[in-house]
Amino acid sequence: MSPRFEILRLLEEDASSKLSLVRDNKRGDELRLRRFKTKKPEEIEGLQELFRQLASLQSAHLDRVIDFGADKDGFYTIVAGVLPGETLSTILERGPLSEKEFEAVALQMLDVLDLLHEQSIVHGSLRPDNVRISGGNAADWQVTLHGFGQGFAGRDDSKEEQIRAYRCTAPEQWIDGTTRRRTDVYALGCVLYEALAARPPFDGKVLKELRGKHIGHDLAPLQKLASHVPNWICAWVMHLLAVDPEQRPRKAAAARELFERREAPNLPELPPQSTELPVASNTPPVSLTAQQVSSPVVLPTANPSHATSSTIPIAVGPHVSPTMPRRPTTGPAQRKPFTPPRKPPVTAPAVNKKPFIIVGAAILLLFIAVLTRCSG
């Protein structure tokens, strides 16, 4: 990192990085310098590729990257412009967005995500804290997306801070760490749901409870919480929050097309999915206590050099067993040899003796009668 940047003071710190206010001694500007807490070559290489691509993109809705690279101590750092305005989270503390405010945020977020998705870049950990808004009213609002490379790192290890960091995590990220464009679409749905309801769609006291609600789709219908906007807006946001990634818009451009048509598909009601981890998986079980930067997730594209993501994969943590108990594999049940049932012993049928007694009695009476006549 160039010595032209002079550190003025620490602004904030989380588990993955430190953010400081710096002065550009060459131009005299005040900027932000973020220092990532990693020296792993593969992670630094991933961050380098990510910010190289971000620096090449031109958008008023992207955090402006000015300089990036490893510092003298071997940590990866970036320098970006000072973000104006306040976070969406801070704005929502005063109440939900109006219809016009919502439309301004939604369309600008779709624009910047569309730009990223067309370059095969996935944010991966989108939440209201990473959305900055400046301007006096909805017509003048300017939305800026930031938080690249930070993942799900919280400011501390408290349960409340972890819930805050993970509240927009997609079901597939909880289950096996999968991150793609549809994952960003889901996270955007969480952000916009919170923008209209002034509360997250999913909440819990501990991360395991939060995870279960995301996977089981345990949330209140937005129509019940945002009666101040048309039903089609609520239905569109709920469509982005589909549990099955294949039921969501495939990327930001597809979501925007539906928004501009003011419609959302009527999807069949799916039964809640199991909140248990699959028994057989090629990926490690999830953890909800990510404490360090990890290599960007690669998207399935033909050009891997343009397939990066800023997400921090979720690693194994104490809330869930690293190895889930498996069902015993005893193989197919052994068949017992067929034994024909034993036949009952053959016995002679019972003889009815009553006719013989009658016949014998009749003969005896006849014999007596004959003797009596002869003697007479």
C-alpha positions as CSV (number, residue, x, y, z in Angstrom):
1,M,0.0,0.0,0.0
2,S,1.3,3.4,-0.9
3,P,2.8,5.6,1.9
4,R,0.8,8.5,0.6
5,F,-2.1,7.4,2.9
6,E,-1.9,8.6,6.5
7,I,-4.1,6.9,9.1
8,L,-6.1,9.4,11.1
9,R,-8.3,7.2,13.4
10,L,-10.0,3.9,13.7
11,L,-13.7,4.0,12.5
12,E,-14.8,0.4,13.2
13,E,-13.5,-3.1,13.6
14,D,-15.1,-6.5,13.1
15,A,-13.9,-10.1,13.1
16,S,-12.6,-9.9,9.5
17,S,-11.2,-6.4,9.1
18,K,-10.4,-3.0,10.5
19,L,-11.7,0.2,9.0
20,S,-9.8,3.5,9.4
21,L,-10.1,7.0,8.3
22,V,-7.0,8.1,6.3
23,R,-5.8,11.2,4.5
24,D,-4.5,11.1,1.0
25,N,-1.3,13.2,1.3
26,K,-1.2,13.6,-2.4
27,R,-4.6,15.1,-2.9
28,G,-5.5,16.0,0.7
29,D,-8.7,14.0,0.6
30,E,-10.1,11.9,3.5
31,L,-10.7,8.3,2.6
32,R,-11.4,4.9,4.1
33,L,-8.8,2.2,4.5
34,R,-9.9,-1.3,5.3
35,R,-7.3,-3.8,6.4
36,F,-8.4,-7.5,6.2
37,K,-7.1,-9.8,8.9
38,T,-5.6,-12.5,6.8
39,K,-2.2,-13.4,5.5
40,K,-3.3,-16.6,3.7
41,P,-2.0,-16.5,0.2
42,E,-5.2,-18.1,-1.3
43,E,-7.4,-15.6,0.5
44,I,-5.3,-12.6,-0.5
45,E,-5.3,-13.8,-4.1
46,G,-9.1,-14.0,-4.0
47,L,-9.4,-10.5,-2.5
48,Q,-7.0,-9.2,-5.1
49,E,-9.0,-10.6,-8.0
50,L,-12.3,-9.4,-6.5
51,F,-11.2,-5.8,-6.0
52,R,-9.3,-5.7,-9.3
53,Q,-12.7,-6.4,-11.0
54,L,-14.6,-4.0,-8.8
55,A,-12.1,-1.2,-9.5
56,S,-12.8,-1.7,-13.3
57,L,-16.6,-1.2,-12.9
58,Q,-18.2,2.2,-13.3
59,S,-21.3,2.7,-11.3
60,A,-22.6,5.5,-9.0
61,H,-24.0,2.8,-6.8
62,L,-20.8,1.0,-6.0
63,D,-18.3,1.7,-3.3
64,R,-15.5,3.6,-5.1
65,V,-12.2,1.6,-4.9
66,I,-9.1,3.8,-5.2
67,D,-6.2,1.6,-4.3
68,F,-5.8,-2.0,-3.1
69,G,-3.0,-4.4,-2.3
70,A,-0.9,-5.9,0.5
71,D,0.6,-3.6,3.1
72,K,4.1,-3.8,4.6
73,D,3.0,-6.3,7.2
74,G,1.5,-8.7,4.6
75,F,-2.2,-7.8,5.2
76,Y,-4.5,-7.1,2.3
77,T,-5.9,-3.5,2.3
78,I,-8.2,-1.4,0.2
79,V,-8.7,2.4,0.0
80,A,-12.1,3.7,-0.9
81,G,-14.0,6.9,-0.8
82,V,-15.9,8.1,2.2
83,L,-19.5,6.9,2.0
84,P,-22.1,9.7,2.3
85,G,-25.5,9.4,4.0
86,E,-26.4,6.6,6.4
87,T,-27.1,2.9,6.3
88,L,-30.5,1.5,5.4
89,S,-30.5,-0.1,8.9
90,T,-30.3,3.3,10.5
91,I,-33.0,4.7,8.3
92,L,-35.4,1.8,9.2
93,E,-35.0,2.5,12.9
94,R,-37.3,5.5,12.2
95,G,-39.9,3.3,10.4
96,P,-40.6,1.4,7.2
97,L,-40.0,3.0,3.7
98,S,-42.9,4.5,1.8
99,E,-43.8,3.2,-1.6
100,K,-41.7,5.9,-3.4
101,E,-38.7,5.3,-1.1
102,F,-39.0,1.6,-1.6
103,E,-39.1,1.9,-5.4
104,A,-36.0,4.2,-5.3
105,V,-34.0,1.7,-3.2
106,A,-35.2,-1.4,-5.1
107,L,-34.5,-0.1,-8.6
108,Q,-31.0,1.2,-7.7
109,M,-30.2,-2.1,-5.9
110,L,-31.3,-4.1,-8.9
111,D,-29.2,-1.9,-11.1
112,V,-26.0,-2.4,-9.2
113,L,-26.6,-6.1,-8.7
114,D,-27.3,-6.5,-12.4
115,L,-23.9,-4.9,-13.1
116,L,-22.2,-7.3,-10.8
117,H,-24.0,-10.4,-12.0
118,E,-23.3,-9.7,-15.6
119,Q,-19.6,-9.8,-14.6
120,S,-20.1,-13.0,-12.6
121,I,-19.5,-11.2,-9.3
122,V,-21.7,-12.2,-6.4
123,H,-21.8,-10.1,-3.2
124,G,-22.7,-13.1,-1.1
125,S,-23.4,-11.4,2.2
126,L,-25.8,-8.6,1.3
127,R,-27.8,-7.0,4.2
128,P,-29.2,-3.6,5.1
129,D,-25.9,-2.6,6.9
130,N,-24.2,-2.8,3.5
131,V,-26.6,-0.4,1.8
132,R,-25.9,3.3,2.2
133,I,-28.4,6.0,1.3
134,S,-27.9,9.7,0.8
135,G,-30.2,12.5,-0.3
136,G,-33.0,14.5,1.1
137,N,-36.1,12.7,-0.2
138,A,-37.0,9.7,-2.3
139,A,-36.6,11.5,-5.6
140,D,-33.0,12.5,-4.7
141,W,-31.9,9.3,-2.9
142,Q,-28.6,7.8,-4.0
143,V,-28.0,4.2,-3.0
144,T,-24.5,2.8,-2.6
145,L,-23.6,-0.9,-2.1
146,H,-20.5,-1.8,-0.1
147,G,-19.3,-4.5,2.3
148,F,-17.4,-6.5,-0.3
149,G,-14.9,-9.0,1.2
150,Q,-16.3,-8.7,4.7
151,G,-18.7,-11.6,4.6
152,F,-20.7,-12.4,7.7
153,A,-18.2,-11.0,10.2
154,G,-19.8,-9.3,13.1
155,R,-18.4,-6.5,15.3
156,D,-18.3,-8.8,18.3
157,D,-19.1,-12.3,19.3
158,S,-22.4,-11.5,20.9
159,K,-25.5,-13.5,19.8
160,E,-27.3,-10.3,18.9
161,E,-24.4,-9.2,16.6
162,Q,-24.3,-12.7,15.0
163,I,-28.0,-12.7,14.3
164,R,-27.6,-9.2,12.8
165,A,-24.8,-10.4,10.5
166,Y,-26.6,-13.6,9.3
167,R,-30.2,-12.4,9.0
168,C,-30.2,-12.3,5.2
169,T,-28.3,-15.6,4.6
170,A,-29.9,-17.8,2.0
171,P,-31.0,-21.4,2.8
172,E,-28.4,-22.9,0.5
173,Q,-25.7,-21.0,2.3
174,W,-26.8,-22.5,5.6
175,I,-27.0,-26.0,4.2
176,D,-23.8,-26.4,2.1
177,G,-22.3,-23.0,1.5
178,T,-23.5,-22.6,-2.1
179,T,-23.4,-19.0,-3.2
180,R,-24.5,-17.8,-6.6
181,R,-26.6,-15.1,-8.3
182,R,-29.8,-16.5,-6.9
183,T,-28.3,-16.2,-3.5
184,D,-27.9,-12.5,-3.9
185,V,-31.6,-12.4,-5.1
186,Y,-32.7,-14.0,-1.9
187,A,-30.6,-11.6,0.2
188,L,-32.1,-8.7,-1.7
189,G,-35.6,-10.1,-0.8
190,C,-34.6,-10.1,2.9
191,V,-33.3,-6.5,2.6
192,L,-36.5,-5.2,0.8
193,Y,-38.8,-7.2,3.2
194,E,-37.1,-5.4,6.1
195,A,-37.4,-2.1,4.2
196,L,-41.2,-2.4,4.1
197,A,-41.8,-4.0,7.5
198,A,-39.0,-2.3,9.5
199,R,-38.2,-5.7,10.8
200,P,-36.2,-8.7,9.4
201,P,-38.2,-11.5,7.8
202,F,-36.4,-14.0,10.0
203,D,-35.2,-13.6,13.5
204,G,-34.2,-15.7,16.5
205,K,-32.4,-15.7,19.8
206,V,-29.6,-18.0,18.6
207,L,-28.2,-18.8,15.2
208,K,-29.5,-22.3,15.1
209,E,-33.1,-20.9,15.5
210,L,-32.4,-18.4,12.7
211,R,-31.1,-21.1,10.4
212,G,-34.2,-23.2,11.0
213,K,-36.5,-20.3,10.1
214,H,-34.6,-19.6,6.8
215,I,-34.6,-23.2,5.8
216,G,-38.2,-23.9,6.9
217,H,-39.5,-20.6,5.4
218,D,-40.9,-19.5,8.8
219,L,-41.9,-15.9,8.2
220,A,-45.0,-13.7,8.2
221,P,-46.5,-12.9,4.8
222,L,-45.3,-9.4,3.9
223,Q,-48.9,-8.3,3.0
224,K,-49.8,-8.4,6.7
225,L,-47.0,-6.1,7.7
226,A,-46.9,-3.7,4.7
227,S,-50.4,-2.7,3.9
228,H,-49.2,0.7,2.8
229,V,-47.9,-0.6,-0.5
230,P,-49.7,-2.4,-3.3
231,N,-50.1,-6.2,-3.0
232,W,-48.0,-6.8,-6.1
233,I,-44.9,-5.3,-4.4
234,C,-45.3,-7.6,-1.4
235,A,-45.9,-10.6,-3.7
236,W,-42.7,-9.7,-5.7
237,V,-40.6,-9.5,-2.6
238,M,-41.9,-12.8,-1.3
239,H,-41.1,-14.3,-4.7
240,L,-37.4,-13.3,-4.2
241,L,-37.5,-15.1,-0.8
242,A,-38.4,-18.5,-2.3
243,V,-36.6,-21.3,-0.4
244,D,-35.8,-23.3,-3.5
245,P,-33.2,-21.3,-5.5
246,E,-34.8,-22.5,-8.8
247,Q,-38.1,-20.8,-7.9
248,R,-36.4,-17.4,-7.6
249,P,-35.4,-15.1,-10.5
250,R,-32.1,-16.4,-11.7
251,K,-30.3,-13.0,-11.4
252,A,-31.0,-9.3,-10.7
253,A,-32.0,-8.6,-14.3
254,A,-34.7,-11.2,-14.2
255,A,-36.0,-9.8,-10.9
256,R,-36.0,-6.3,-12.3
257,E,-38.0,-7.4,-15.4
258,L,-40.7,-8.8,-13.1
259,F,-40.7,-5.6,-11.0
260,E,-41.1,-3.3,-14.1
261,R,-44.0,-5.5,-15.2
262,R,-45.4,-5.2,-11.6
263,E,-45.9,-8.9,-11.3
264,A,-44.7,-12.0,-9.4
265,P,-45.3,-15.6,-10.4
266,N,-47.9,-17.5,-8.4
267,L,-45.8,-20.3,-7.0
268,P,-47.3,-23.4,-5.5
269,E,-47.1,-23.6,-1.7
270,L,-44.2,-25.8,-0.8
271,P,-44.0,-27.8,2.4
272,P,-41.4,-26.6,4.9
273,Q,-38.0,-28.1,4.3
274,S,-36.2,-30.1,7.0
275,T,-34.0,-27.9,9.1
276,E,-31.5,-30.8,9.6
277,L,-28.3,-31.0,7.6
278,P,-28.3,-33.7,4.9
279,V,-26.6,-36.9,6.0
280,A,-24.4,-37.2,2.9
281,S,-22.7,-34.1,1.6
282,N,-19.4,-33.2,-0.1
283,T,-19.3,-29.9,1.9
284,P,-18.6,-29.4,5.6
285,P,-21.5,-28.7,7.9
286,V,-22.3,-25.0,8.3
287,S,-21.2,-22.9,11.2
288,L,-22.5,-19.5,12.1
289,T,-19.4,-18.0,13.7
290,A,-17.2,-17.0,10.8
291,Q,-14.2,-15.2,12.2
292,Q,-11.9,-14.9,9.2
293,V,-11.8,-14.1,5.5
294,S,-11.9,-17.0,3.1
295,S,-11.3,-17.3,-0.6
296,P,-14.1,-16.0,-2.8
297,V,-16.6,-18.5,-4.0
298,V,-16.3,-19.4,-7.7
299,L,-19.4,-19.2,-9.8
300,P,-20.1,-21.8,-12.5
301,T,-19.1,-19.8,-15.5
302,A,-17.1,-20.5,-18.6
303,N,-14.6,-17.9,-17.6
304,P,-13.3,-18.6,-14.1
305,S,-11.1,-15.5,-14.1
306,H,-14.3,-13.4,-13.8
307,A,-16.0,-15.6,-11.3
308,T,-15.5,-14.2,-7.8
309,S,-17.5,-13.5,-4.8
310,S,-17.0,-11.5,-1.6
311,T,-18.7,-14.0,0.6
312,I,-17.0,-15.6,3.6
313,P,-18.0,-19.3,3.6
314,I,-19.5,-20.5,6.9
315,A,-17.2,-22.9,8.7
316,V,-17.9,-25.4,11.4
317,G,-19.0,-23.9,14.7
318,P,-20.1,-25.0,18.2
319,H,-23.9,-24.7,17.5
320,V,-24.0,-27.8,15.3
321,S,-22.1,-31.1,15.5
322,P,-19.3,-31.3,12.9
323,T,-20.5,-34.7,12.0
324,M,-24.1,-35.4,12.1
325,P,-25.1,-38.9,13.3
326,R,-25.7,-41.2,10.4
327,R,-28.1,-44.0,10.1
328,P,-26.4,-47.4,10.6
329,T,-25.6,-49.0,7.2
330,T,-26.4,-52.6,7.8
331,G,-27.0,-53.5,4.2
332,P,-30.0,-55.2,2.9
333,A,-31.9,-57.4,5.3
334,Q,-31.1,-61.1,5.1
335,R,-34.0,-63.2,3.8
336,K,-35.0,-66.2,5.9
337,P,-35.1,-69.5,3.9
338,F,-38.6,-70.4,3.0
339,T,-40.1,-73.1,5.2
340,P,-43.4,-74.5,4.1
341,P,-46.0,-74.6,6.8
342,R,-46.4,-78.0,8.5
343,K,-49.6,-79.8,7.5
344,P,-51.7,-81.1,10.3
345,P,-51.6,-84.9,10.7
346,V,-54.1,-86.7,8.7
347,T,-56.8,-88.3,10.9
348,A,-59.8,-90.5,10.0
349,P,-63.0,-88.6,9.9
350,A,-65.1,-89.2,13.0
351,V,-67.8,-91.9,12.5
352,N,-71.3,-91.2,13.5
353,K,-72.3,-94.2,15.6
354,K,-76.0,-93.2,16.1
355,P,-77.4,-95.0,13.0
356,F,-75.7,-98.3,14.0
357,I,-77.2,-98.2,17.5
358,I,-80.7,-97.6,16.0
359,V,-80.3,-100.5,13.5
360,G,-79.0,-102.8,16.2
361,A,-81.8,-101.9,18.5
362,A,-84.3,-102.6,15.7
363,I,-82.8,-106.0,15.0
364,L,-82.8,-106.9,18.6
365,L,-86.5,-106.0,19.0
366,L,-87.3,-108.0,15.9
367,F,-85.4,-111.0,17.2
368,I,-87.3,-110.8,20.5
369,A,-90.6,-110.6,18.7
370,V,-89.9,-113.7,16.7
371,L,-88.9,-115.7,19.8
372,T,-92.0,-114.6,21.6
373,R,-94.3,-115.7,18.7
374,C,-92.5,-119.1,18.4
375,S,-92.8,-119.8,22.1
376,G,-96.5,-119.0,22.0
